[in-house]
Amino acid sequence: MPQGEYLVYEVFVQRQALDFHVNVGSLRAANAEMAIQMARETFFRREEVYDIWVVPEHCISSSPHDAAHLPVHAMDKKYRLPRGYDNAPHWKKFKAKAMTIEDVANEMTGGGGEGSR
């Protein structure tokens, strides 16, 4: 790095202990310690945070955005999605009529049974 040029650092913040780190911006600094101090002053002056990461921009890699590098779904696995299970009307009846779970199961399978009131 030529003298007088600063590295660009990406700043990531974790607002609470269980949160993910999120990118909040970038800044130029001479080193990582200076970048952390500048990040505190620039992004978090009036806000408490749990953790701050600064990463030199040249250390971050990304994938190309052309179609050849996008993930390809080899098989159609829509059957794994929970769409199509519309049990809400059955559960509303269950709550309204104080039905037993067996009554709901019979109604869903078309059995009718003793639960039909």
Residue frames as qw, qx, qy, qz and C-alpha x, y, z in Angstrom:
[[0.000, 0.892, 0.452, 0.000, 0.00, 0.00, 0.00],
 [0.410, 0.473, -0.040, 0.779, 1.60, 3.28, -1.07],
 [0.256, -0.291, -0.485, 0.784, 2.09, 5.84, 1.67],
 [0.218, 0.154, 0.031, -0.963, -0.91, 8.12, 2.12],
 [0.568, -0.093, -0.569, -0.587, -3.44, 5.54, 0.77],
 [0.452, -0.180, 0.671, -0.559, -5.86, 3.94, 3.19],
 [0.060, -0.111, -0.971, -0.203, -7.57, 0.58, 2.87],
 [0.565, -0.234, -0.186, -0.769, -11.33, 0.32, 2.52],
 [0.016, -0.007, 0.933, -0.360, -12.89, -1.63, 5.39],
 [0.498, -0.390, -0.552, -0.543, -16.40, -3.07, 5.43],
 [0.186, -0.244, 0.610, -0.731, -18.11, -2.61, 8.80],
 [0.559, -0.297, -0.726, -0.268, -20.35, -5.31, 10.28],
 [0.255, -0.356, 0.467, -0.768, -22.32, -4.92, 13.49],
 [0.431, -0.319, -0.844, 0.007, -24.01, -7.29, 15.91],
 [0.266, -0.584, -0.002, -0.767, -26.59, -5.21, 17.79],
 [0.717, -0.469, 0.305, -0.416, -27.45, -7.81, 20.45],
 [0.367, -0.456, 0.811, 0.012, -25.74, -11.01, 21.58],
 [0.608, 0.182, 0.773, -0.014, -28.02, -13.35, 19.61],
 [0.522, 0.773, 0.057, -0.356, -28.30, -11.23, 16.44],
 [0.820, 0.291, 0.241, 0.430, -26.44, -11.87, 13.21],
 [0.307, -0.467, 0.182, 0.809, -23.70, -9.54, 12.07],
 [0.454, 0.776, 0.435, 0.042, -25.05, -7.12, 9.46],
 [0.493, 0.144, 0.181, 0.839, -23.09, -4.92, 7.06],
 [0.042, -0.848, -0.391, 0.356, -23.71, -1.27, 7.85],
 [0.317, 0.943, -0.076, -0.066, -21.28, 0.40, 5.48],
 [0.835, 0.143, -0.040, 0.530, -17.64, 0.95, 4.63],
 [0.159, -0.976, 0.103, 0.104, -14.90, 3.40, 5.51],
 [0.676, 0.542, -0.327, 0.378, -11.23, 4.11, 4.79],
 [0.586, -0.784, 0.198, -0.042, -8.65, 3.64, 7.55],
 [0.183, 0.729, -0.659, 0.036, -4.92, 3.09, 8.02],
 [0.197, 0.170, -0.955, 0.143, -5.36, -0.18, 9.95],
 [0.442, -0.411, -0.772, -0.200, -7.99, -2.38, 11.60],
 [0.330, -0.439, -0.567, 0.614, -7.77, -0.73, 15.03],
 [0.036, 0.216, -0.045, -0.975, -8.31, 2.70, 13.48],
 [0.328, -0.191, -0.664, -0.644, -11.20, 1.29, 11.41],
 [0.390, -0.479, -0.773, 0.146, -12.95, 0.01, 14.56],
 [0.195, -0.436, -0.337, 0.811, -12.55, 3.38, 16.26],
 [0.143, 0.113, -0.321, -0.929, -13.82, 5.22, 13.17],
 [0.345, -0.316, -0.799, -0.377, -16.75, 2.80, 12.86],
 [0.291, -0.514, -0.669, 0.451, -17.76, 3.52, 16.46],
 [0.060, -0.418, -0.103, 0.900, -17.65, 7.25, 15.81],
 [0.190, 0.088, -0.522, -0.827, -19.29, 7.13, 12.38],
 [0.469, -0.215, -0.726, -0.454, -22.01, 4.51, 12.73],
 [0.602, -0.450, -0.656, 0.065, -22.62, 3.94, 16.46],
 [0.148, 0.334, -0.323, 0.873, -22.09, 7.24, 18.24],
 [0.461, -0.228, 0.245, -0.822, -25.59, 7.29, 19.76],
 [0.896, -0.032, -0.223, -0.382, -26.33, 3.60, 19.69],
 [0.496, -0.495, 0.705, -0.110, -25.15, 0.70, 21.83],
 [0.797, 0.340, -0.435, -0.244, -23.92, -2.37, 19.97],
 [0.910, -0.360, 0.207, -0.015, -22.70, -5.77, 21.12],
 [0.704, -0.224, 0.467, 0.485, -19.89, -6.36, 18.59],
 [0.402, 0.839, -0.149, -0.336, -18.21, -4.63, 15.63],
 [0.792, -0.010, 0.447, 0.416, -16.25, -6.33, 12.86],
 [0.291, 0.831, -0.240, -0.409, -14.13, -4.54, 10.29],
 [0.819, 0.072, 0.503, 0.268, -12.89, -6.50, 7.27],
 [0.090, -0.485, 0.439, 0.751, -10.54, -5.21, 4.57],
 [0.682, 0.492, 0.057, -0.537, -12.53, -4.99, 1.35],
 [0.454, 0.533, -0.669, -0.248, -9.94, -6.96, -0.61],
 [0.116, -0.189, 0.948, -0.228, -10.50, -9.95, 1.74],
 [0.606, 0.309, 0.507, -0.530, -14.16, -10.33, 0.77],
 [0.048, -0.090, 0.835, 0.541, -14.96, -12.65, -2.13],
 [0.609, 0.336, 0.338, -0.635, -18.20, -12.91, -4.03],
 [0.568, 0.206, 0.758, 0.244, -19.58, -15.14, -6.75],
 [0.004, -0.026, 0.466, 0.884, -20.15, -13.90, -10.29],
 [0.435, 0.339, 0.449, -0.703, -23.71, -12.81, -11.06],
 [0.440, 0.271, -0.574, -0.635, -24.13, -14.53, -14.43],
 [0.869, -0.060, -0.035, -0.490, -26.53, -17.42, -14.96],
 [0.750, 0.278, -0.593, 0.093, -23.76, -20.02, -15.23],
 [0.278, 0.237, -0.704, 0.609, -22.80, -19.48, -11.57],
 [0.553, -0.297, 0.172, -0.760, -26.27, -19.36, -10.04],
 [0.366, -0.107, 0.889, -0.253, -27.50, -22.37, -8.04],
 [0.508, 0.060, -0.614, -0.602, -29.41, -24.88, -10.14],
 [0.669, -0.124, 0.535, -0.500, -32.22, -26.94, -8.70],
 [0.033, 0.222, -0.926, -0.304, -31.66, -30.45, -10.02],
 [0.136, -0.368, -0.911, -0.123, -35.10, -31.70, -9.07],
 [0.350, -0.486, -0.163, -0.784, -38.47, -30.13, -8.50],
 [0.351, -0.161, -0.820, 0.421, -39.03, -30.51, -4.76],
 [0.301, -0.364, -0.050, -0.880, -42.14, -28.38, -4.34],
 [0.721, -0.380, -0.544, -0.199, -43.72, -31.25, -2.45],
 [0.558, -0.144, -0.532, 0.620, -41.49, -30.30, 0.50],
 [0.052, -0.231, 0.103, -0.966, -43.09, -26.88, 0.85],
 [0.090, 0.295, 0.820, -0.483, -46.01, -26.60, 3.29],
 [0.377, 0.163, -0.177, -0.895, -48.34, -25.07, 0.69],
 [0.537, -0.051, -0.694, -0.477, -51.62, -26.82, 0.08],
 [0.373, -0.284, -0.827, 0.309, -52.28, -27.88, 3.65],
 [0.239, -0.398, -0.022, -0.885, -55.24, -25.70, 4.43],
 [0.431, -0.318, -0.824, 0.186, -56.27, -27.06, 7.81],
 [0.023, -0.095, 0.293, -0.951, -57.32, -23.69, 9.23],
 [0.585, -0.250, -0.241, -0.733, -61.09, -24.27, 8.74],
 [0.759, -0.202, -0.619, 0.002, -60.84, -27.61, 10.53],
 [0.427, -0.063, -0.549, 0.716, -58.99, -26.09, 13.48],
 [0.239, -0.199, 0.075, -0.947, -61.52, -23.25, 13.71],
 [0.734, -0.274, -0.410, -0.467, -64.32, -25.83, 13.97],
 [0.677, -0.083, -0.637, 0.359, -62.28, -27.73, 16.54],
 [0.172, 0.030, -0.424, 0.889, -62.00, -24.64, 18.73],
 [0.408, -0.184, -0.094, -0.889, -65.60, -23.49, 18.17],
 [0.800, -0.203, -0.374, -0.423, -67.28, -26.84, 18.82],
 [0.451, -0.560, 0.637, -0.276, -64.87, -28.14, 21.46],
 [0.929, 0.229, -0.235, -0.171, -64.33, -31.20, 19.28],
 [0.753, -0.465, 0.418, 0.205, -61.82, -33.87, 20.19],
 [0.010, -0.598, 0.637, 0.486, -58.81, -34.44, 17.98],
 [0.337, 0.101, 0.923, 0.159, -60.35, -37.75, 16.85],
 [0.387, 0.722, 0.504, -0.272, -63.47, -35.88, 15.67],
 [0.175, 0.817, -0.274, -0.476, -61.32, -33.52, 13.62],
 [0.172, -0.343, 0.855, 0.348, -59.42, -36.45, 12.10],
 [0.396, 0.374, 0.838, -0.021, -62.68, -38.23, 11.21],
 [0.340, 0.825, 0.251, -0.375, -64.07, -35.09, 9.62],
 [0.053, 0.717, -0.507, -0.475, -60.93, -34.55, 7.57],
 [0.152, -0.162, 0.933, 0.283, -60.98, -38.14, 6.29],
 [0.479, -0.053, -0.455, -0.749, -64.71, -37.92, 5.56],
 [0.262, -0.114, -0.941, 0.180, -65.70, -40.34, 8.30],
 [0.447, -0.551, -0.254, -0.657, -68.24, -38.10, 9.99],
 [0.470, -0.043, -0.785, 0.402, -68.54, -40.46, 12.99],
 [0.369, -0.654, -0.618, 0.234, -69.78, -39.55, 16.43],
 [0.305, -0.341, -0.120, 0.881, -68.27, -36.06, 16.33],
 [0.023, -0.317, -0.469, -0.824, -70.82, -34.72, 13.82],
 [0.029, -0.427, -0.665, 0.612, -73.12, -32.62, 15.96]]
